[in-house]
Amino acid sequence: MKKLIVFVIFPLLIIPFGTKANETFSVEIEALTLVMEQYEKEFKVKNETELEKKKPSYMALKEDECNATVKVTEKTGLEIVGTKSFDVNVCKKEVNKIIN
């Protein structure tokens, strides 16, 4: 009987915490969305077949309430082909490429 009670109550304790995740990471999510849209448009202009070969992975780091840094790593299998960094201002919806 105790196991049944714990089995029913435990999910109810976790659900309120899970709903706040989107609010906590809203800057990172918006920054990733902006960079993915721009990156995909830029890459499709160059060559559509290369996009299938290179698999980009994205990582966002929040700086403040409006700014984040997004790093895009291009991989072909296990080999890292290139890395690009972007400064993103979510409030102004601006994406600026960082030149390394």
CYANA upper distance limits for C-alpha pairs under 8 A (distance plus 0.5 A):
  1 MET  CA      5 ILE  CA      6.94
  2 LYS  CA      6 VAL  CA      6.74
  3 LYS  CA      7 PHE  CA      6.45
  4 LEU  CA      8 VAL  CA      6.76
  5 ILE  CA      9 ILE  CA      6.59
  6 VAL  CA     10 PHE  CA      6.15
  7 PHE  CA     11 PRO  CA      7.84
  8 VAL  CA     12 LEU  CA      7.78
  9 ILE  CA     13 LEU  CA      7.12
 10 PHE  CA     14 ILE  CA      7.20
 11 PRO  CA     15 ILE  CA      6.75
 12 LEU  CA     16 PRO  CA      8.06
 13 LEU  CA     17 PHE  CA      8.24
 14 ILE  CA     18 GLY  CA      7.02
 15 ILE  CA     19 THR  CA      7.10
 16 PRO  CA     20 LYS  CA      7.62
 17 PHE  CA     21 ALA  CA      7.78
 20 LYS  CA     24 THR  CA      6.80
 21 ALA  CA     25 PHE  CA      6.72
 22 ASN  CA     26 SER  CA      6.12
 25 PHE  CA     29 ILE  CA      6.62
 26 SER  CA     30 GLU  CA      6.58
 27 VAL  CA     31 ALA  CA      6.57
 27 VAL  CA     62 LYS  CA      7.22
 27 VAL  CA     65 GLU  CA      7.20
 27 VAL  CA     66 CYS  CA      7.21
 27 VAL  CA     67 ASN  CA      7.90
 27 VAL  CA     68 ALA  CA      7.57
 27 VAL  CA     90 VAL  CA      7.21
 28 GLU  CA     32 LEU  CA      6.57
 28 GLU  CA     60 ALA  CA      6.07
 28 GLU  CA     61 LEU  CA      7.15
 28 GLU  CA     62 LYS  CA      6.53
 28 GLU  CA     68 ALA  CA      7.11
 29 ILE  CA     33 THR  CA      6.70
 30 GLU  CA     34 LEU  CA      6.75
 30 GLU  CA     90 VAL  CA      7.06
 31 ALA  CA     35 VAL  CA      6.73
 31 ALA  CA     60 ALA  CA      7.71
 31 ALA  CA     68 ALA  CA      7.05
 31 ALA  CA     69 THR  CA      8.39
 31 ALA  CA     70 VAL  CA      7.62
 31 ALA  CA     88 VAL  CA      6.46
 31 ALA  CA     89 ASN  CA      8.05
 31 ALA  CA     90 VAL  CA      6.60
 32 LEU  CA     36 MET  CA      6.46
 32 LEU  CA     58 TYR  CA      7.74
 32 LEU  CA     59 MET  CA      8.19
 32 LEU  CA     60 ALA  CA      7.04
 32 LEU  CA     70 VAL  CA      7.28
 33 THR  CA     37 GLU  CA      6.70
 34 LEU  CA     38 GLN  CA      6.82
 34 LEU  CA     93 LYS  CA      7.93
 34 LEU  CA     95 VAL  CA      7.75
 35 VAL  CA     39 TYR  CA      6.29
 35 VAL  CA     70 VAL  CA      7.96
 35 VAL  CA     86 PHE  CA      8.14
 35 VAL  CA     88 VAL  CA      8.37
 35 VAL  CA     95 VAL  CA      7.35
 36 MET  CA     40 GLU  CA      6.40
 37 GLU  CA     41 LYS  CA      6.78
 38 GLN  CA     42 GLU  CA      6.60
 39 TYR  CA     43 PHE  CA      6.49
 40 GLU  CA     44 LYS  CA      6.47
 41 LYS  CA     45 VAL  CA      6.95
 42 GLU  CA     46 LYS  CA      7.40
 43 PHE  CA     47 ASN  CA      6.94
 43 PHE  CA     48 GLU  CA      7.72
 43 PHE  CA     51 LEU  CA      7.34
 44 LYS  CA     48 GLU  CA      5.60
 44 LYS  CA     51 LEU  CA      7.80
 47 ASN  CA     51 LEU  CA      7.44
 48 GLU  CA     52 GLU  CA      7.53
 49 THR  CA     53 LYS  CA      7.26
 50 GLU  CA     54 LYS  CA      6.58
 51 LEU  CA     55 LYS  CA      7.45
 53 LYS  CA     76 THR  CA      6.72
 54 LYS  CA     74 GLU  CA      6.38
 54 LYS  CA     75 LYS  CA      5.89
 54 LYS  CA     76 THR  CA      5.49
 55 LYS  CA     74 GLU  CA      6.18
 55 LYS  CA     75 LYS  CA      5.69
 55 LYS  CA     76 THR  CA      6.71
 55 LYS  CA     77 GLY  CA      8.47
 56 PRO  CA     72 VAL  CA      6.75
 56 PRO  CA     73 THR  CA      5.95
 56 PRO  CA     74 GLU  CA      4.85
 56 PRO  CA     75 LYS  CA      6.62
 57 SER  CA     72 VAL  CA      6.17
 57 SER  CA     73 THR  CA      5.76
 57 SER  CA     74 GLU  CA      6.99
 57 SER  CA     75 LYS  CA      8.26
 58 TYR  CA     70 VAL  CA      7.32
 58 TYR  CA     71 LYS  CA      6.27
 58 TYR  CA     72 VAL  CA      5.23
 58 TYR  CA     73 THR  CA      7.06
 59 MET  CA     70 VAL  CA      6.04
 59 MET  CA     71 LYS  CA      5.76
 59 MET  CA     72 VAL  CA      7.19
 60 ALA  CA     68 ALA  CA      7.10
 60 ALA  CA     69 THR  CA      6.15
 60 ALA  CA     70 VAL  CA      4.84
 60 ALA  CA     71 LYS  CA      6.99
 61 LEU  CA     68 ALA  CA      5.98
 61 LEU  CA     69 THR  CA      5.71
 61 LEU  CA     70 VAL  CA      6.90
 62 LYS  CA     67 ASN  CA      6.93
 62 LYS  CA     68 ALA  CA      4.86
 62 LYS  CA     69 THR  CA      7.05
 63 GLU  CA     67 ASN  CA      5.91
 63 GLU  CA     68 ALA  CA      5.57
 63 GLU  CA     69 THR  CA      7.75
 64 ASP  CA     68 ALA  CA      7.52
 66 CYS  CA     89 ASN  CA      5.99
 66 CYS  CA     90 VAL  CA      5.61
 66 CYS  CA     91 CYS  CA      5.81
 67 ASN  CA     87 ASP  CA      7.77
 67 ASN  CA     88 VAL  CA      6.14
 67 ASN  CA     89 ASN  CA      5.09
 67 ASN  CA     90 VAL  CA      6.58
 67 ASN  CA     91 CYS  CA      8.36
 68 ALA  CA     87 ASP  CA      6.63
 68 ALA  CA     88 VAL  CA      5.80
 68 ALA  CA     89 ASN  CA      7.18
 68 ALA  CA     90 VAL  CA      8.22
 69 THR  CA     85 SER  CA      7.53
 69 THR  CA     86 PHE  CA      6.19
 69 THR  CA     87 ASP  CA      5.27
 69 THR  CA     88 VAL  CA      6.54
 70 VAL  CA     85 SER  CA      6.25
 70 VAL  CA     86 PHE  CA      5.65
 70 VAL  CA     87 ASP  CA      7.04
 70 VAL  CA     88 VAL  CA      7.75
 71 LYS  CA     83 THR  CA      7.47
 71 LYS  CA     84 LYS  CA      6.25
 71 LYS  CA     85 SER  CA      4.92
 71 LYS  CA     86 PHE  CA      6.85
 72 VAL  CA     83 THR  CA      6.11
 72 VAL  CA     84 LYS  CA      5.66
 72 VAL  CA     85 SER  CA      6.74
 73 THR  CA     80 ILE  CA      7.54
 73 THR  CA     81 VAL  CA      8.11
 73 THR  CA     82 GLY  CA      6.38
 73 THR  CA     83 THR  CA      4.95
 73 THR  CA     84 LYS  CA      7.04
 74 GLU  CA     80 ILE  CA      6.45
 74 GLU  CA     81 VAL  CA      5.89
 74 GLU  CA     82 GLY  CA      5.71
 74 GLU  CA     83 THR  CA      6.73
 75 LYS  CA     79 GLU  CA      6.09
 75 LYS  CA     80 ILE  CA      4.98
 75 LYS  CA     81 VAL  CA      5.91
 75 LYS  CA     82 GLY  CA      7.84
 76 THR  CA     80 ILE  CA      7.06
 76 THR  CA     81 VAL  CA      7.34
 84 LYS  CA     97 LYS  CA      8.10
 84 LYS  CA     98 ILE  CA      7.87
 85 SER  CA     97 LYS  CA      6.57
 85 SER  CA     98 ILE  CA      5.83
 85 SER  CA     99 ILE  CA      8.15
 86 PHE  CA     95 VAL  CA      7.00
 86 PHE  CA     96 ASN  CA      5.98
 86 PHE  CA     97 LYS  CA      4.89
 86 PHE  CA     98 ILE  CA      5.83
 87 ASP  CA     95 VAL  CA      6.45
 87 ASP  CA     96 ASN  CA      5.62
 87 ASP  CA     97 LYS  CA      6.78
 87 ASP  CA     98 ILE  CA      7.19
 88 VAL  CA     93 LYS  CA      7.81
 88 VAL  CA     94 GLU  CA      6.24
 88 VAL  CA     95 VAL  CA      5.10
 88 VAL  CA     96 ASN  CA      6.79
 89 ASN  CA     93 LYS  CA      6.13
 89 ASN  CA     94 GLU  CA      5.62
 89 ASN  CA     95 VAL  CA      7.04
 90 VAL  CA     94 GLU  CA      7.13
